Amino acid sequence: MSKVITVGDVYQLITTEAKTIDENAPKQEVISVFLSGSNLTHCVYVVNSLGKLQGIITMNDIIDSIALKIGYTPRSLNVISVPKLFELSPFGTASDMMRAPVYVTEQSELQAALKKMADHNLSELPVTDEEGKVIGDLNAFEILKFI
């Protein structure tokens, strides 16, 4: 019988530290977190004062926000997603522009994590502990490297 591969087996092969930001941080600080450090990332995880995951901000969300700021409405924002206009405005905090949290734990099966990435169009997922605190992230490249 083959061993089930879990997120805990692979999630620190490439990315050793998740990028997080406080839910009350201004949007300019969100951009700074994306650009900080030697590893550029596609996701920043929004946390509360206790370090618990509240949401996710993707690089695509940032690009849409900048486009709106310069007066361009991206094709991805259609009539159905008009409420997103407020979320992507150039004003407000990290919590104003975050997506609902999608996450895995170290015990999650790698296949389940891959399905979540595909379903939510994400290339990274936060890894949380049993209390919902971010302890790392799973990068799609880590999955590719492992298989």
Backbone as JSON Lines, residues from 0, in Angstrom:
{"i":0,"aa":"M","n":[0.83,-1.18,0.0],"ca":[0.0,0.0,0.0],"c":[0.88,1.25,0.0]}
{"i":1,"aa":"S","n":[0.6,2.2,-0.89],"ca":[1.42,3.4,-0.97],"c":[1.0,4.43,0.08]}
{"i":2,"aa":"K","n":[1.97,5.2,0.5],"ca":[1.75,6.23,1.52],"c":[0.99,7.41,0.92]}
{"i":3,"aa":"V","n":[0.03,7.93,1.67],"ca":[-0.68,9.12,1.24],"c":[0.23,10.32,1.46]}
{"i":4,"aa":"I","n":[0.4,11.13,0.43],"ca":[1.26,12.31,0.52],"c":[0.43,13.45,1.09]}
{"i":5,"aa":"T","n":[0.97,14.09,2.12],"ca":[0.26,15.2,2.75],"c":[0.95,16.52,2.46]}
{"i":6,"aa":"V","n":[0.26,17.59,2.75],"ca":[0.83,18.93,2.61],"c":[2.08,19.05,3.47]}
{"i":7,"aa":"G","n":[2.06,18.47,4.66],"ca":[3.2,18.51,5.56],"c":[4.46,17.9,4.97]}
{"i":8,"aa":"D","n":[4.3,16.99,4.0],"ca":[5.46,16.37,3.35],"c":[6.18,17.31,2.39]}
{"i":9,"aa":"V","n":[5.48,18.34,1.88],"ca":[6.06,19.14,0.8],"c":[6.03,20.65,0.98]}
{"i":10,"aa":"Y","n":[5.26,21.17,1.92],"ca":[4.99,22.6,1.89],"c":[6.16,23.53,2.19]}
{"i":11,"aa":"Q","n":[7.28,23.04,2.61],"ca":[8.42,23.93,2.84],"c":[9.62,23.61,1.95]}
{"i":12,"aa":"L","n":[9.37,22.96,0.83],"ca":[10.45,22.64,-0.1],"c":[10.99,23.88,-0.8]}
{"i":13,"aa":"I","n":[10.13,24.85,-1.09],"ca":[10.55,26.07,-1.79],"c":[10.27,27.29,-0.93]}
{"i":14,"aa":"T","n":[9.04,27.45,-0.5],"ca":[8.64,28.6,0.3],"c":[8.71,28.22,1.77]}
{"i":15,"aa":"T","n":[9.58,28.88,2.5],"ca":[9.74,28.52,3.91],"c":[8.97,29.44,4.86]}
{"i":16,"aa":"E","n":[8.5,30.57,4.34],"ca":[7.76,31.5,5.19],"c":[6.62,32.13,4.4]}
{"i":17,"aa":"A","n":[5.43,32.09,4.96],"ca":[4.27,32.69,4.32],"c":[4.28,34.21,4.53]}
{"i":18,"aa":"K","n":[3.82,34.94,3.53],"ca":[3.7,36.39,3.67],"c":[2.31,36.7,4.21]}
{"i":19,"aa":"T","n":[2.29,37.35,5.38],"ca":[1.03,37.71,6.01],"c":[0.97,39.22,6.22]}
{"i":20,"aa":"I","n":[-0.25,39.69,6.4],"ca":[-0.46,41.12,6.67],"c":[-1.68,41.25,7.57]}
{"i":21,"aa":"D","n":[-1.64,42.24,8.43],"ca":[-2.76,42.5,9.33],"c":[-3.97,42.98,8.53]}
{"i":22,"aa":"E","n":[-5.13,42.57,8.96],"ca":[-6.37,42.92,8.25],"c":[-6.63,44.42,8.18]}
{"i":23,"aa":"N","n":[-6.04,45.21,9.07],"ca":[-6.25,46.66,9.09],"c":[-5.17,47.44,8.35]}
{"i":24,"aa":"A","n":[-4.23,46.74,7.73],"ca":[-3.14,47.41,7.01],"c":[-3.69,48.13,5.78]}
{"i":25,"aa":"P","n":[-3.16,49.33,5.49],"ca":[-3.6,50.04,4.28],"c":[-3.15,49.32,3.02]}
{"i":26,"aa":"K","n":[-3.83,49.58,1.94],"ca":[-3.55,48.87,0.68],"c":[-2.12,49.07,0.19]}
{"i":27,"aa":"Q","n":[-1.52,50.24,0.42],"ca":[-0.14,50.45,-0.02],"c":[0.8,49.5,0.72]}
{"i":28,"aa":"E","n":[0.49,49.19,1.97],"ca":[1.31,48.25,2.73],"c":[1.17,46.83,2.16]}
{"i":29,"aa":"V","n":[-0.02,46.52,1.65],"ca":[-0.23,45.22,1.01],"c":[0.74,45.06,-0.16]}
{"i":30,"aa":"I","n":[0.83,46.09,-0.98],"ca":[1.74,46.05,-2.12],"c":[3.18,45.91,-1.66]}
{"i":31,"aa":"S","n":[3.55,46.6,-0.59],"ca":[4.91,46.49,-0.04],"c":[5.22,45.07,0.39]}
{"i":32,"aa":"V","n":[4.24,44.38,0.98],"ca":[4.46,42.99,1.41],"c":[4.69,42.1,0.2]}
{"i":33,"aa":"F","n":[3.95,42.33,-0.88],"ca":[4.17,41.54,-2.1],"c":[5.6,41.71,-2.6]}
{"i":34,"aa":"L","n":[6.14,42.89,-2.47],"ca":[7.46,43.19,-3.01],"c":[8.6,42.92,-2.04]}
{"i":35,"aa":"S","n":[8.3,42.62,-0.8],"ca":[9.36,42.46,0.2],"c":[10.02,41.09,0.13]}
{"i":36,"aa":"G","n":[11.25,41.04,0.58],"ca":[11.98,39.78,0.65],"c":[12.52,39.35,-0.7]}
{"i":37,"aa":"S","n":[13.22,38.23,-0.69],"ca":[13.83,37.73,-1.92],"c":[12.87,36.89,-2.75]}
{"i":38,"aa":"N","n":[11.83,36.34,-2.13],"ca":[10.85,35.53,-2.86],"c":[9.63,36.36,-3.2]}
{"i":39,"aa":"L","n":[9.44,36.63,-4.48],"ca":[8.21,37.29,-4.89],"c":[7.09,36.27,-4.78]}
{"i":40,"aa":"T","n":[5.93,36.72,-4.38],"ca":[4.82,35.81,-4.13],"c":[3.6,36.2,-4.95]}
{"i":41,"aa":"H","n":[2.69,35.26,-5.09],"ca":[1.43,35.53,-5.79],"c":[0.28,35.72,-4.83]}
{"i":42,"aa":"C","n":[0.49,35.46,-3.55],"ca":[-0.57,35.58,-2.53],"c":[-0.01,36.15,-1.24]}
{"i":43,"aa":"V","n":[-0.82,36.97,-0.59],"ca":[-0.54,37.45,0.75],"c":[-1.73,37.06,1.6]}
{"i":44,"aa":"Y","n":[-1.48,36.56,2.8],"ca":[-2.54,36.07,3.67],"c":[-2.88,37.11,4.72]}
{"i":45,"aa":"V","n":[-4.14,37.45,4.79],"ca":[-4.63,38.46,5.72],"c":[-4.97,37.77,7.04]}
{"i":46,"aa":"V","n":[-4.4,38.3,8.13],"ca":[-4.6,37.71,9.45],"c":[-5.11,38.76,10.43]}
{"i":47,"aa":"N","n":[-5.76,38.29,11.5],"ca":[-6.18,39.2,12.56],"c":[-5.06,39.36,13.58]}
{"i":48,"aa":"S","n":[-5.33,40.06,14.65],"ca":[-4.3,40.34,15.65],"c":[-3.78,39.08,16.34]}
{"i":49,"aa":"L","n":[-4.53,37.99,16.27],"ca":[-4.09,36.72,16.86],"c":[-3.35,35.84,15.86]}
{"i":50,"aa":"G","n":[-3.18,36.33,14.63],"ca":[-2.5,35.56,13.6],"c":[-3.39,34.57,12.87]}
{"i":51,"aa":"K","n":[-4.7,34.65,13.1],"ca":[-5.63,33.71,12.45],"c":[-5.99,34.21,11.05]}
{"i":52,"aa":"L","n":[-6.04,33.28,10.12],"ca":[-6.34,33.58,8.73],"c":[-7.73,34.18,8.59]}
{"i":53,"aa":"Q","n":[-7.8,35.31,7.88],"ca":[-9.08,35.97,7.61],"c":[-9.42,35.98,6.12]}
{"i":54,"aa":"G","n":[-8.38,35.96,5.27],"ca":[-8.61,36.0,3.84],"c":[-7.3,35.94,3.07]}
{"i":55,"aa":"I","n":[-7.44,36.04,1.75],"ca":[-6.29,35.96,0.84],"c":[-6.37,37.13,-0.15]}
{"i":56,"aa":"I","n":[-5.22,37.72,-0.46],"ca":[-5.13,38.71,-1.52],"c":[-4.15,38.16,-2.55]}
{"i":57,"aa":"T","n":[-4.58,38.1,-3.8],"ca":[-3.71,37.57,-4.85],"c":[-3.1,38.71,-5.67]}
{"i":58,"aa":"M","n":[-2.05,38.38,-6.4],"ca":[-1.45,39.37,-7.3],"c":[-2.47,39.83,-8.33]}
{"i":59,"aa":"N","n":[-3.34,38.95,-8.79],"ca":[-4.39,39.35,-9.74],"c":[-5.31,40.39,-9.12]}
{"i":60,"aa":"D","n":[-5.61,40.25,-7.83],"ca":[-6.44,41.25,-7.14],"c":[-5.74,42.61,-7.15]}
{"i":61,"aa":"I","n":[-4.44,42.61,-6.94],"ca":[-3.67,43.87,-6.93],"c":[-3.68,44.5,-8.32]}
{"i":62,"aa":"I","n":[-3.46,43.69,-9.35],"ca":[-3.47,44.21,-10.72],"c":[-4.82,44.82,-11.06]}
{"i":63,"aa":"D","n":[-5.91,44.13,-10.69],"ca":[-7.26,44.66,-10.92],"c":[-7.45,45.99,-10.19]}
{"i":64,"aa":"S","n":[-6.96,46.08,-8.96],"ca":[-7.09,47.3,-8.17],"c":[-6.35,48.47,-8.82]}
{"i":65,"aa":"I","n":[-5.14,48.2,-9.3],"ca":[-4.37,49.25,-9.97],"c":[-5.05,49.67,-11.26]}
{"i":66,"aa":"A","n":[-5.57,48.71,-12.0],"ca":[-6.29,49.04,-13.24],"c":[-7.47,49.95,-12.97]}
{"i":67,"aa":"L","n":[-8.23,49.63,-11.92],"ca":[-9.37,50.47,-11.55],"c":[-8.9,51.87,-11.16]}
{"i":68,"aa":"K","n":[-7.77,51.95,-10.47],"ca":[-7.26,53.24,-10.03],"c":[-6.91,54.14,-11.22]}
{"i":69,"aa":"I","n":[-6.46,53.54,-12.32],"ca":[-6.12,54.35,-13.5],"c":[-7.3,54.51,-14.46]}
{"i":70,"aa":"G","n":[-8.47,54.03,-14.03],"ca":[-9.68,54.24,-14.82],"c":[-10.04,53.13,-15.79]}
{"i":71,"aa":"Y","n":[-9.38,51.99,-15.7],"ca":[-9.68,50.86,-16.58],"c":[-10.4,49.78,-15.79]}
{"i":72,"aa":"T","n":[-11.49,49.26,-16.38],"ca":[-12.21,48.16,-15.74],"c":[-11.81,46.86,-16.44]}
{"i":73,"aa":"P","n":[-11.11,45.97,-15.72],"ca":[-10.66,44.71,-16.32],"c":[-11.84,43.86,-16.79]}
{"i":74,"aa":"R","n":[-11.6,43.06,-17.83],"ca":[-12.64,42.18,-18.36],"c":[-13.13,41.2,-17.31]}
{"i":75,"aa":"S","n":[-12.28,40.86,-16.35],"ca":[-12.69,39.9,-15.32],"c":[-13.77,40.46,-14.4]}
{"i":76,"aa":"L","n":[-13.95,41.78,-14.42],"ca":[-15.01,42.41,-13.62],"c":[-16.22,42.62,-14.51]}
{"i":77,"aa":"N","n":[-17.15,41.68,-14.47],"ca":[-18.35,41.78,-15.28],"c":[-19.51,42.23,-14.42]}
{"i":78,"aa":"V","n":[-20.69,42.27,-14.98],"ca":[-21.87,42.73,-14.26],"c":[-22.11,41.91,-13.0]}
{"i":79,"aa":"I","n":[-21.85,40.61,-13.07],"ca":[-22.06,39.74,-11.92],"c":[-21.1,40.1,-10.78]}
{"i":80,"aa":"S","n":[-19.91,40.57,-11.1],"ca":[-18.92,40.85,-10.06],"c":[-18.81,42.34,-9.72]}
{"i":81,"aa":"V","n":[-19.85,43.12,-10.02],"ca":[-19.82,44.55,-9.7],"c":[-19.52,44.83,-8.23]}
{"i":82,"aa":"P","n":[-20.02,44.01,-7.26],"ca":[-19.64,44.28,-5.87],"c":[-18.13,44.28,-5.65]}
{"i":83,"aa":"K","n":[-17.4,43.63,-6.54],"ca":[-15.94,43.58,-6.41],"c":[-15.33,44.97,-6.65]}
{"i":84,"aa":"L","n":[-16.05,45.86,-7.3],"ca":[-15.52,47.2,-7.55],"c":[-15.14,47.89,-6.24]}
{"i":85,"aa":"F","n":[-15.98,47.74,-5.22],"ca":[-15.66,48.34,-3.93],"c":[-14.42,47.69,-3.34]}
{"i":86,"aa":"E","n":[-14.37,46.36,-3.4],"ca":[-13.24,45.63,-2.83],"c":[-11.93,46.02,-3.49]}
{"i":87,"aa":"L","n":[-11.98,46.31,-4.77],"ca":[-10.76,46.58,-5.53],"c":[-10.45,48.07,-5.68]}
{"i":88,"aa":"S","n":[-11.21,48.92,-5.01],"ca":[-10.95,50.35,-5.11],"c":[-9.58,50.65,-4.51]}
{"i":89,"aa":"P","n":[-8.99,51.77,-4.87],"ca":[-7.65,52.07,-4.37],"c":[-7.63,52.54,-2.91]}
{"i":90,"aa":"F","n":[-8.76,52.56,-2.24],"ca":[-8.84,53.03,-0.87],"c":[-9.18,51.88,0.06]}
{"i":91,"aa":"G","n":[-8.91,52.05,1.35],"ca":[-9.31,51.04,2.31],"c":[-8.15,50.23,2.85]}
{"i":92,"aa":"T","n":[-8.5,49.06,3.4],"ca":[-7.52,48.22,4.08],"c":[-7.43,46.85,3.41]}
{"i":93,"aa":"A","n":[-6.53,46.04,3.94],"ca":[-6.36,44.68,3.41],"c":[-7.67,43.9,3.49]}
{"i":94,"aa":"S","n":[-8.42,44.09,4.56],"ca":[-9.68,43.34,4.69],"c":[-10.72,43.77,3.66]}
{"i":95,"aa":"D","n":[-10.59,44.98,3.1],"ca":[-11.52,45.43,2.06],"c":[-11.3,44.71,0.74]}
{"i":96,"aa":"M","n":[-10.09,44.23,0.5],"ca":[-9.8,43.65,-0.8],"c":[-9.51,42.15,-0.78]}
{"i":97,"aa":"M","n":[-9.63,41.54,0.41],"ca":[-9.29,40.11,0.5],"c":[-10.42,39.23,-0.02]}
{"i":98,"aa":"R","n":[-10.01,38.04,-0.45],"ca":[-10.95,36.97,-0.81],"c":[-11.25,36.17,0.45]}
{"i":99,"aa":"A","n":[-12.3,35.37,0.38],"ca":[-12.6,34.47,1.5],"c":[-11.42,33.52,1.68]}
{"i":100,"aa":"P","n":[-11.16,33.11,2.92],"ca":[-10.01,32.23,3.14],"c":[-10.22,30.82,2.59]}
{"i":101,"aa":"V","n":[-9.21,30.35,1.9],"ca":[-9.12,28.96,1.43],"c":[-7.79,28.48,1.98]}
{"i":102,"aa":"Y","n":[-7.76,27.33,2.63],"ca":[-6.54,26.91,3.3],"c":[-6.45,25.4,3.37]}
{"i":103,"aa":"V","n":[-5.27,24.94,3.77],"ca":[-5.02,23.53,4.04],"c":[-4.27,23.43,5.35]}
{"i":104,"aa":"T","n":[-4.19,22.22,5.88],"ca":[-3.39,21.97,7.08],"c":[-2.26,21.02,6.69]}
{"i":105,"aa":"E","n":[-1.33,20.8,7.59],"ca":[-0.25,19.87,7.32],"c":[-0.77,18.46,7.07]}
{"i":106,"aa":"Q","n":[-1.9,18.12,7.66],"ca":[-2.48,16.79,7.51],"c":[-3.31,16.62,6.23]}
{"i":107,"aa":"S","n":[-3.61,17.72,5.54],"ca":[-4.4,17.65,4.31],"c":[-3.66,16.82,3.26]}
{"i":108,"aa":"E","n":[-4.42,16.03,2.52],"ca":[-3.82,15.27,1.43],"c":[-3.42,16.22,0.3]}
{"i":109,"aa":"L","n":[-2.29,15.95,-0.31],"ca":[-1.77,16.8,-1.38],"c":[-2.76,16.91,-2.54]}
{"i":110,"aa":"Q","n":[-3.43,15.82,-2.87],"ca":[-4.43,15.86,-3.95],"c":[-5.57,16.82,-3.62]}
{"i":111,"aa":"A","n":[-6.01,16.83,-2.37],"ca":[-7.08,17.74,-1.95],"c":[-6.62,19.19,-2.07]}
{"i":112,"aa":"A","n":[-5.35,19.45,-1.72],"ca":[-4.8,20.79,-1.84],"c":[-4.76,21.23,-3.3]}
{"i":113,"aa":"L","n":[-4.34,20.34,-4.18],"ca":[-4.29,20.64,-5.6],"c":[-5.68,20.97,-6.14]}
{"i":114,"aa":"K","n":[-6.69,20.24,-5.7],"ca":[-8.07,20.5,-6.11],"c":[-8.52,21.88,-5.65]}
{"i":115,"aa":"K","n":[-8.16,22.26,-4.42],"ca":[-8.52,23.59,-3.91],"c":[-7.86,24.67,-4.75]}
{"i":116,"aa":"M","n":[-6.59,24.47,-5.1],"ca":[-5.89,25.44,-5.95],"c":[-6.62,25.61,-7.28]}
{"i":117,"aa":"A","n":[-6.98,24.5,-7.88],"ca":[-7.67,24.54,-9.17],"c":[-9.05,25.18,-9.06]}
{"i":118,"aa":"D","n":[-9.8,24.8,-8.04],"ca":[-11.16,25.33,-7.86],"c":[-11.18,26.83,-7.61]}
{"i":119,"aa":"H","n":[-10.15,27.35,-6.95],"ca":[-10.13,28.77,-6.58],"c":[-9.13,29.59,-7.39]}
{"i":120,"aa":"N","n":[-8.57,28.97,-8.42],"ca":[-7.61,29.65,-9.3],"c":[-6.48,30.3,-8.51]}
{"i":121,"aa":"L","n":[-5.87,29.49,-7.63],"ca":[-4.77,29.96,-6.79],"c":[-3.52,29.13,-7.07]}
{"i":122,"aa":"S","n":[-2.36,29.76,-7.0],"ca":[-1.11,29.03,-7.16],"c":[-0.42,28.82,-5.81]}
{"i":123,"aa":"E","n":[-1.0,29.34,-4.76],"ca":[-0.49,29.18,-3.41],"c":[-1.67,29.05,-2.45]}
{"i":124,"aa":"L","n":[-1.47,28.29,-1.39],"ca":[-2.49,28.15,-0.35],"c":[-1.83,28.31,1.01]}
{"i":125,"aa":"P","n":[-2.49,29.01,1.93],"ca":[-1.93,29.07,3.27],"c":[-2.08,27.73,3.98]}
{"i":126,"aa":"V","n":[-1.09,27.41,4.79],"ca":[-1.15,26.22,5.64],"c":[-1.41,26.74,7.04]}
{"i":127,"aa":"T","n":[-2.46,26.23,7.67],"ca":[-2.81,26.7,9.01],"c":[-2.69,25.56,10.03]}
{"i":128,"aa":"D","n":[-2.57,25.96,11.29],"ca":[-2.61,24.97,12.36],"c":[-4.07,24.74,12.76]}
{"i":129,"aa":"E","n":[-4.28,23.95,13.8],"ca":[-5.64,23.6,14.21],"c":[-6.43,24.8,14.74]}
{"i":130,"aa":"E","n":[-5.73,25.89,15.1],"ca":[-6.4,27.1,15.58],"c":[-6.67,28.11,14.46]}
{"i":131,"aa":"G","n":[-6.25,27.78,13.24],"ca":[-6.46,28.69,12.11],"c":[-5.35,29.7,11.92]}
{"i":132,"aa":"K","n":[-4.24,29.53,12.64],"ca":[-3.1,30.44,12.49],"c":[-2.24,29.99,11.31]}
{"i":133,"aa":"V","n":[-1.77,30.95,10.53],"ca":[-0.94,30.65,9.36],"c":[0.45,30.21,9.83]}
{"i":134,"aa":"I","n":[0.85,29.01,9.4],"ca":[2.17,28.47,9.76],"c":[3.07,28.3,8.54]}
{"i":135,"aa":"G","n":[2.56,28.57,7.36],"ca":[3.35,28.43,6.14],"c":[2.45,28.53,4.93]}
{"i":136,"aa":"D","n":[3.02,28.26,3.76],"ca":[2.16,28.18,2.59],"c":[2.65,27.11,1.64]}
{"i":137,"aa":"L","n":[1.69,26.59,0.88],"ca":[1.96,25.56,-0.12],"c":[1.96,26.23,-1.47]}
{"i":138,"aa":"N","n":[3.07,26.13,-2.16],"ca":[3.25,26.74,-3.46],"c":[3.07,25.66,-4.54]}
{"i":139,"aa":"A","n":[2.44,26.01,-5.64],"ca":[2.23,25.04,-6.73],"c":[3.55,24.45,-7.2]}
{"i":140,"aa":"F","n":[4.64,25.22,-7.15],"ca":[5.93,24.72,-7.56],"c":[6.42,23.61,-6.63]}
{"i":141,"aa":"E","n":[6.02,23.67,-5.38],"ca":[6.4,22.61,-4.44],"c":[5.72,21.29,-4.83]}
{"i":142,"aa":"I","n":[4.48,21.4,-5.29],"ca":[3.78,20.2,-5.75],"c":[4.48,19.65,-6.98]}
{"i":143,"aa":"L","n":[4.81,20.54,-7.93],"ca":[5.5,20.1,-9.16],"c":[6.85,19.48,-8.83]}
{"i":144,"aa":"K","n":[7.56,20.07,-7.89],"ca":[8.88,19.56,-7.52],"c":[8.76,18.17,-6.88]}
{"i":145,"aa":"F","n":[7.71,17.97,-6.13],"ca":[7.55,16.71,-5.4],"c":[7.12,15.58,-6.33]}
{"i":146,"aa":"I","n":[6.27,15.87,-7.31],"ca":[5.8,14.81,-8.2],"c":[6.78,14.68,-9.33]}
